[in-house]
Amino acid sequence: MTTYRIIGIVLIVIGIGMLFLGASLFTYQGPPLNPIVSKMGEYSFFWWLPTLIVGIGLTFGSKRKGK
């Protein structure tokens, strides 16, 4: 496995985790959250798709090069 493929797989996992984190904080109905946690949920919900796309690109791009 190349370094790019490993980074791509890690980014895919992080992107999926960001989706779950953002969705869970978006549907949260408990007491008010810490502003840092609230902003983290907003940014993770916004950036999960670009992270996932870059991870998929790195994974399959390194596979196409043959190494």
N, CA, C and O of each residue as an XYZ file, in Angstrom:
268
protein
N       0.840     -1.189      0.000
C       0.000      0.000      0.000
C       0.881      1.248      0.000
O       1.864      1.349      0.735
N       0.495      2.173     -0.839
C       1.246      3.408     -0.889
C       0.759      4.364      0.194
O      -0.293      4.166      0.803
N       1.536      5.377      0.407
C       1.168      6.382      1.404
C      -0.112      7.103      0.994
O      -0.954      7.404      1.840
N      -0.261      7.381     -0.298
C      -1.466      8.079     -0.764
C      -2.720      7.247     -0.555
O      -3.774      7.782     -0.212
N      -2.612      5.946     -0.760
C      -3.782      5.085     -0.545
C      -4.161      5.049      0.930
O      -5.345      5.087      1.264
N      -3.179      4.977      1.808
C      -3.459      4.968      3.250
C      -4.102      6.288      3.670
O      -5.076      6.295      4.423
N      -3.558      7.401      3.183
C      -4.134      8.712      3.504
C      -5.555      8.805      2.958
O      -6.437      9.351      3.621
N      -5.786      8.279      1.755
C      -7.118      8.293      1.170
C      -8.118      7.509      1.994
O      -9.240      7.968      2.209
N      -7.728      6.332      2.457
C      -8.622      5.516      3.280
C      -8.923      6.210      4.601
O     -10.063      6.198      5.067
N      -7.909      6.812      5.200
C      -8.112      7.543      6.457
C      -9.055      8.724      6.237
O      -9.914      8.990      7.078
N      -8.908      9.435      5.122
C      -9.795     10.556      4.830
C     -11.230     10.100      4.589
O     -12.169     10.802      4.964
N     -11.412      8.947      3.976
C     -12.765      8.418      3.788
C     -13.413      8.144      5.143
O     -14.569      8.502      5.367
N     -12.669      7.509      6.041
C     -13.198      7.213      7.376
C     -13.492      8.504      8.136
O     -14.518      8.605      8.808
N     -12.601      9.491      8.037
C     -12.821     10.768      8.712
C     -14.046     11.473      8.135
O     -14.829     12.061      8.881
N     -14.221     11.419      6.807
C     -15.384     12.048      6.174
C     -16.694     11.438      6.647
O     -17.663     12.155      6.899
N     -16.726     10.107      6.767
C     -17.933      9.438      7.257
C     -18.178      9.799      8.722
O     -19.320     10.024      9.124
N     -17.117      9.856      9.514
C     -17.260     10.264     10.914
C     -17.749     11.691     11.046
O     -18.542     12.000     11.936
N     -17.280     12.565     10.164
C     -17.728     13.955     10.194
C     -19.214     14.053      9.858
O     -19.924     14.873     10.440
N     -19.689     13.232      8.931
C     -21.111     13.223      8.600
C     -21.931     12.832      9.822
O     -22.916     13.495     10.144
N     -21.536     11.765     10.503
C     -22.285     11.329     11.680
C     -22.223     12.353     12.807
O     -23.224     12.583     13.486
N     -21.066     12.970     13.014
C     -20.939     13.991     14.047
C     -21.814     15.195     13.735
O     -22.542     15.674     14.605
N     -21.752     15.685     12.510
C     -22.551     16.839     12.125
C     -24.035     16.561     12.193
O     -24.807     17.411     12.636
N     -24.447     15.370     11.755
C     -25.869     15.027     11.800
C     -26.358     14.867     13.230
O     -27.475     15.273     13.550
N     -25.543     14.285     14.088
C     -25.974     14.108     15.473
C     -26.056     15.446     16.205
O     -26.953     15.640     17.025
N     -25.140     16.369     15.925
C     -25.215     17.674     16.568
C     -26.316     18.535     15.952
O     -26.853     19.420     16.618
N     -26.658     18.282     14.680
C     -27.735     19.018     14.032
C     -29.085     18.637     14.631
O     -29.969     19.485     14.753
N     -29.252     17.371     15.003
C     -30.522     16.911     15.562
C     -30.538     16.919     17.088
O     -31.501     16.442     17.686
N     -29.512     17.440     17.724
C     -29.406     17.465     19.184
C     -30.487     18.375     19.766
O     -30.671     19.499     19.297
N     -31.205     17.892     20.790
C     -32.285     18.668     21.386
C     -32.118     18.838     22.890
O     -33.085     19.169     23.577
N     -30.943     18.626     23.405
C     -30.702     18.746     24.836
C     -30.401     20.176     25.235
O     -30.744     21.113     24.513
N     -29.752     20.351     26.396
C     -29.392     21.703     26.837
C     -28.387     22.346     25.880
O     -27.738     21.645     25.103
N     -28.253     23.670     25.929
C     -27.334     24.352     25.004
C     -25.908     23.806     25.111
O     -25.421     23.477     26.193
N     -25.268     23.724     23.959
C     -23.917     23.174     23.888
C     -22.868     24.267     24.060
O     -23.152     25.459     23.943
N     -21.657     23.822     24.339
C     -20.508     24.702     24.346
C     -20.366     25.292     22.932
O     -20.538     24.561     21.957
N     -20.060     26.585     22.795
C     -19.950     27.171     21.455
C     -18.902     26.489     20.568
O     -19.063     26.440     19.349
N     -17.845     25.972     21.165
C     -16.817     25.281     20.377
C     -17.392     23.997     19.775
O     -17.141     23.696     18.608
N     -18.151     23.249     20.553
C     -18.755     22.009     20.065
C     -19.790     22.323     18.993
O     -19.909     21.591     18.011
N     -20.524     23.384     19.172
C     -21.521     23.785     18.182
C     -20.864     24.141     16.848
O     -21.325     23.705     15.793
N     -19.794     24.927     16.893
C     -19.080     25.297     15.667
C     -18.433     24.075     15.016
O     -18.393     23.974     13.790
N     -17.926     23.149     15.830
C     -17.326     21.940     15.297
C     -18.372     21.130     14.528
O     -18.068     20.577     13.471
N     -19.581     21.057     15.039
C     -20.653     20.363     14.341
C     -21.021     21.034     13.036
O     -21.270     20.360     12.037
N     -21.058     22.369     13.036
C     -21.371     23.099     11.813
C     -20.315     22.856     10.738
O     -20.648     22.559      9.590
N     -19.054     22.982     11.108
C     -17.979     22.799     10.134
C     -17.873     21.357      9.660
O     -17.611     21.117      8.482
N     -18.071     20.399     10.545
C     -17.984     19.004     10.124
C     -19.133     18.646      9.195
O     -18.950     17.854      8.271
N     -20.318     19.217      9.422
C     -21.443     18.959      8.531
C     -21.219     19.616      7.179
O     -21.702     19.115      6.164
N     -20.498     20.723      7.147
C     -20.229     21.432      5.896
C     -19.109     20.788      5.093
O     -19.174     20.769      3.863
N     -18.072     20.253      5.760
C     -16.870     19.768      5.083
C     -16.791     18.262      4.914
O     -15.774     17.771      4.425
N     -17.823     17.494      5.297
C     -17.713     16.038      5.196
C     -17.655     15.568      3.748
O     -16.902     14.644      3.441
N     -18.429     16.175      2.850
C     -18.443     15.722      1.460
C     -17.135     16.031      0.731
O     -16.621     15.150      0.042
N     -16.565     17.244      0.847
C     -15.266     17.452      0.200
C     -14.166     16.541      0.743
O     -13.298     16.102     -0.011
N     -14.195     16.256      2.040
C     -13.213     15.346      2.623
C     -13.369     13.947      2.042
O     -12.380     13.286      1.724
N     -14.595     13.507      1.909
C     -14.861     12.191      1.344
C     -14.430     12.117     -0.119
O     -13.864     11.109     -0.541
N     -14.686     13.153     -0.889
C     -14.306     13.170     -2.302
C     -12.787     13.139     -2.458
O     -12.271     12.412     -3.307
N     -12.072     13.911     -1.658
C     -10.602     13.904     -1.726
C     -10.067     12.530     -1.326
O      -9.126     12.033     -1.944
N     -10.649     11.915     -0.309
C     -10.212     10.585      0.106
C     -10.422      9.544     -0.978
O      -9.548      8.712     -1.222
N     -11.581      9.588     -1.631
C     -11.846      8.658     -2.724
C     -10.885      8.920     -3.882
O     -10.379      7.980     -4.495
N     -10.637     10.184     -4.179
C      -9.702     10.519     -5.253
C      -8.300     10.026     -4.977
O      -7.641      9.499     -5.873
N      -7.831     10.189     -3.748
C      -6.482      9.704     -3.401
C      -6.409      8.179     -3.443
O      -5.418      7.610     -3.900
N      -7.449      7.533     -2.971
C      -7.442      6.070     -2.934
C      -7.414      5.489     -4.346
O      -6.587      4.631     -4.652
N      -8.309      5.954     -5.192
C      -8.364      5.394     -6.534
C      -7.293      5.978     -7.448
O      -6.880      5.327     -8.408
N      -6.844      7.185     -7.166
C      -5.748      7.756     -7.952
C      -4.449      7.028     -7.742
O      -3.672      6.860     -8.682
N      -4.196      6.592     -6.525
C      -2.972      5.845     -6.272
C      -3.078      4.432     -6.828
O      -2.064      3.822     -7.167
N      -4.295      3.906     -6.926
C      -4.486      2.572     -7.480
C      -4.235      2.579     -8.999
O      -3.725      1.609     -9.559
N      -4.598      3.668     -9.635
C      -4.449      3.772    -11.079
C      -2.977      3.850    -11.494
O      -2.613      3.413    -12.586
N      -2.144      4.399    -10.631
C      -0.719      4.504    -10.962
C      -0.005      3.164    -10.888
O       1.101      3.020    -11.408
N      -0.627      2.185    -10.247
C      -0.055      0.848    -10.241
C       0.856      0.526     -9.064
O       1.443     -0.556     -9.026
N       0.986      1.418     -8.125
C       1.860      1.121     -6.987
C       1.092      1.109     -5.728
O       1.659      0.876     -4.661
